[in-house]
């Protein structure tokens, strides 16, 4: 599965009011591994960078003056993201800017060129409701080193987001891979025969009776809609007495 982690920096906060993209950074993941294939461009926005935005990313008008226009890089950019699942933190913001840039060139919407868009901010809010879910907060939560992030930057932020995304979506498959990577001690531990016999404690008649009474009460309260009754028909009389 091909995924692209994407981030942009802009002249300001409002694409609808004329703010433009000044930097695009993309990191490619191939089957959840860094492929080494990245896309990075600075862009001349043909308008000044606002003071508030400059304080965030530090990219000056002078630095951008000789950089290419978005129109000059659009083909390379769309070729890089074509068909991939795009992963963005606060996707609505970046996609709005990308849509505006593409609209100016008559190239449709960003979503038309990619395989899908995944918003890690929405995902983080579902996983961690009521908590801060900025990229910095997620780096701290998942113990990802972001000390070099004194200013925002599209490539750095995309790389950090890739680490955050992999941490947030790490499941049983990746856990098994990680365990396999330290297979030697695990294999030795599993191969050794168990020398301590297991003690099996049988429930007393009083404990069995108390357990059945508890099940009977639950069955009555649920009017017989109990999973264990379907799984163990021999208990179908419990609660009906």
C-alpha positions as CSV (number, residue, x, y, z in Angstrom):
1,X,0.0,0.0,0.0
2,X,1.4,3.4,-1.0
3,X,0.9,6.3,1.3
4,X,2.1,9.9,1.1
5,X,2.5,12.0,4.3
6,X,1.9,15.6,3.2
7,X,2.4,19.1,4.7
8,X,2.3,22.6,3.4
9,X,3.4,26.0,4.6
10,X,1.5,29.1,3.5
11,X,1.6,32.9,3.4
12,X,-1.3,33.0,5.8
13,X,-4.4,31.3,7.1
14,X,-7.0,31.9,4.4
15,X,-6.8,30.4,0.9
16,X,-10.2,31.9,0.0
17,X,-8.8,35.4,0.7
18,X,-5.7,34.9,-1.5
19,X,-3.1,33.3,0.7
20,X,-0.9,30.9,-1.2
21,X,1.3,27.8,-0.6
22,X,5.0,28.5,-0.2
23,X,6.3,25.0,0.6
24,X,5.2,21.5,0.0
25,X,6.7,18.5,1.7
26,X,5.8,14.8,1.0
27,X,7.2,11.6,2.5
28,X,6.4,8.3,0.9
29,X,5.5,5.2,2.8
30,X,5.5,1.8,1.1
31,X,3.7,-0.9,3.1
32,X,4.2,1.3,6.2
33,X,8.0,1.7,5.6
34,X,9.9,4.8,4.6
35,X,10.7,4.3,0.9
36,X,13.2,7.1,0.7
37,X,11.2,8.7,-2.1
38,X,10.2,12.3,-1.1
39,X,8.9,15.4,-2.7
40,X,9.9,18.9,-1.6
41,X,9.5,22.3,-3.2
42,X,9.6,25.9,-2.1
43,X,7.3,28.2,-4.1
44,X,7.0,31.8,-5.0
45,X,3.6,32.8,-3.9
46,X,3.5,36.2,-5.7
47,X,2.4,37.9,-2.6
48,X,4.0,38.8,0.8
49,X,4.1,36.4,3.7
50,X,2.1,37.6,6.6
51,X,3.8,38.5,9.8
52,X,1.9,35.8,11.8
53,X,2.8,33.1,9.3
54,X,6.5,34.2,9.2
55,X,6.7,33.8,13.0
56,X,5.5,30.2,12.6
57,X,7.7,29.0,9.7
58,X,10.4,31.7,9.3
59,X,10.2,31.6,5.5
60,X,10.8,35.1,4.2
61,X,9.8,36.9,1.0
62,X,13.4,37.4,0.1
63,X,14.1,33.6,0.3
64,X,11.0,32.9,-1.9
65,X,11.7,35.5,-4.5
66,X,13.6,33.2,-6.9
67,X,11.6,30.1,-6.3
68,X,9.4,28.5,-9.0
69,X,5.6,29.2,-9.2
70,X,3.2,26.4,-8.3
71,X,2.4,26.1,-12.0
72,X,6.0,25.1,-12.7
73,X,5.9,22.2,-10.3
74,X,2.3,21.0,-10.5
75,X,2.9,18.2,-12.9
76,X,5.8,16.7,-10.8
77,X,3.7,17.1,-7.6
78,X,0.6,15.4,-9.0
79,X,2.7,12.6,-10.4
80,X,4.2,12.0,-7.0
81,X,0.8,11.9,-5.2
82,X,-1.1,10.1,-7.9
83,X,-3.2,7.3,-6.6
84,X,-1.7,7.3,-3.1
85,X,-3.5,7.6,0.2
86,X,-2.6,11.0,1.5
87,X,-2.1,11.5,5.2
88,X,-2.4,15.1,6.5
89,X,-2.7,16.6,10.0
90,X,-5.7,18.9,9.8
91,X,-6.4,18.0,6.2
92,X,-9.1,20.6,5.7
93,X,-6.5,23.4,5.9
94,X,-4.0,21.9,3.4
95,X,-6.6,20.6,1.0
96,X,-8.3,23.9,0.8
97,X,-5.0,25.5,-0.2
98,X,-4.2,22.8,-2.7
99,X,-7.7,23.0,-4.2
100,X,-7.3,26.7,-4.7
101,X,-3.9,26.3,-6.4
102,X,-5.2,23.6,-8.7
103,X,-8.4,25.6,-9.4
104,X,-6.3,28.5,-10.7
105,X,-4.7,26.2,-13.2
106,X,-7.9,24.4,-14.2
107,X,-6.6,21.1,-12.8
108,X,-9.7,20.0,-10.8
109,X,-9.7,19.2,-7.1
110,X,-6.8,17.6,-5.1
111,X,-9.0,14.7,-4.2
112,X,-9.5,13.9,-7.9
113,X,-5.8,13.0,-8.2
114,X,-5.3,10.8,-5.2
115,X,-6.5,7.5,-3.8
116,X,-8.0,9.0,-0.6
117,X,-7.3,11.5,2.2
118,X,-6.8,10.6,5.8
119,X,-6.9,13.3,8.5
120,X,-4.7,12.4,11.5
121,X,-6.2,15.2,13.5
122,X,-9.6,13.7,13.3
123,X,-8.1,10.3,14.1
124,X,-6.3,11.7,17.1
125,X,-9.4,13.3,18.5
126,X,-11.2,10.0,18.4
127,X,-8.3,8.2,20.1
128,X,-7.7,11.0,22.7
129,X,-10.9,12.9,23.3
130,X,-10.6,16.0,25.3
131,X,-6.8,16.2,25.0
132,X,-4.4,18.3,23.0
133,X,-3.9,16.8,19.6
134,X,-1.5,19.2,17.9
135,X,1.5,17.6,16.1
136,X,3.8,18.6,19.0
137,X,1.4,17.1,21.6
138,X,1.2,13.9,19.7
139,X,5.0,13.7,19.4
140,X,5.2,14.0,23.2
141,X,2.4,11.4,23.7
142,X,4.1,8.9,21.4
143,X,7.6,9.7,22.6
144,X,8.8,11.0,19.2
145,X,11.8,13.3,19.3
146,X,10.7,16.7,17.9
147,X,13.4,18.9,19.6
148,X,14.6,20.1,16.2
149,X,11.2,21.6,15.5
150,X,11.8,25.2,16.6
151,X,10.0,26.4,13.5
152,X,7.4,24.7,11.3
153,X,8.7,23.2,8.0
154,X,6.8,21.1,5.5
155,X,9.4,18.3,5.2
156,X,10.2,18.1,8.9
157,X,6.5,18.2,9.9
158,X,5.7,15.5,7.3
159,X,8.5,13.3,8.7
160,X,7.2,13.8,12.3
161,X,3.7,13.2,11.2
162,X,4.7,9.9,9.5
163,X,6.2,8.8,12.8
164,X,3.1,9.8,14.7
165,X,0.8,8.1,12.2
166,X,2.7,4.8,12.4
167,X,2.6,5.0,16.2
168,X,-1.2,5.7,16.2
169,X,-2.0,2.9,13.8
170,X,0.4,0.2,15.1
171,X,-1.6,-2.9,15.3
172,X,-1.2,-6.6,15.9
173,X,0.6,-7.3,12.6
174,X,3.3,-4.7,13.3
175,X,3.5,-5.9,16.9
176,X,4.2,-9.4,15.7
177,X,6.9,-8.1,13.4
178,X,8.5,-6.3,16.3
179,X,8.5,-9.4,18.4
180,X,10.0,-11.4,15.6
181,X,12.8,-9.0,15.4
182,X,13.9,-10.1,18.9
183,X,13.1,-13.7,18.2
184,X,16.2,-15.3,19.8
185,X,15.4,-14.8,23.5
186,X,11.7,-15.3,22.8
187,X,12.3,-18.6,21.0
188,X,14.5,-19.9,23.8
189,X,11.9,-19.1,26.3
190,X,9.1,-20.8,24.3
191,X,11.2,-23.9,23.6
192,X,12.0,-24.6,27.3
193,X,9.7,-27.3,28.8
194,X,7.5,-26.2,31.7
195,X,8.9,-27.8,34.9
196,X,6.3,-26.4,37.4
197,X,3.0,-28.2,37.4
198,X,-0.1,-26.2,37.2
199,X,-2.5,-26.2,40.2
200,X,-6.1,-26.6,39.1
201,X,-8.6,-25.4,41.7
202,X,-12.2,-26.7,41.2
203,X,-15.1,-24.5,42.2
204,X,-17.0,-25.7,45.2
205,X,-20.7,-26.7,45.0
206,X,-21.6,-23.4,46.8
207,X,-19.5,-21.4,44.3
208,X,-21.2,-23.2,41.3
209,X,-24.6,-22.5,42.8
210,X,-23.8,-18.8,43.4
211,X,-22.5,-18.5,39.8
212,X,-25.7,-20.1,38.4
213,X,-27.8,-17.8,40.5
214,X,-25.9,-14.8,39.1
215,X,-26.4,-16.0,35.5
216,X,-30.1,-16.6,36.2
217,X,-30.6,-13.1,37.4
218,X,-28.8,-11.7,34.3
219,X,-30.9,-13.9,32.1
220,X,-34.2,-12.7,33.7
221,X,-33.2,-9.1,33.4
222,X,-32.2,-9.4,29.8
223,X,-35.3,-11.6,29.0
224,X,-33.2,-14.4,27.9
225,X,-31.1,-12.4,25.4
226,X,-27.7,-13.8,26.5
227,X,-24.8,-14.7,24.4
228,X,-23.9,-17.7,26.5
229,X,-27.3,-19.2,26.0
230,X,-26.7,-19.3,22.3
231,X,-23.1,-20.7,22.8
232,X,-24.2,-23.2,25.4
233,X,-27.8,-24.5,24.8
234,X,-27.6,-26.7,27.8
235,X,-27.9,-23.6,29.9
236,X,-31.0,-22.5,28.2
237,X,-33.1,-23.3,31.3
238,X,-31.1,-20.9,33.5
239,X,-33.2,-17.9,34.3
240,X,-36.4,-19.5,33.1
241,X,-37.1,-21.4,36.4
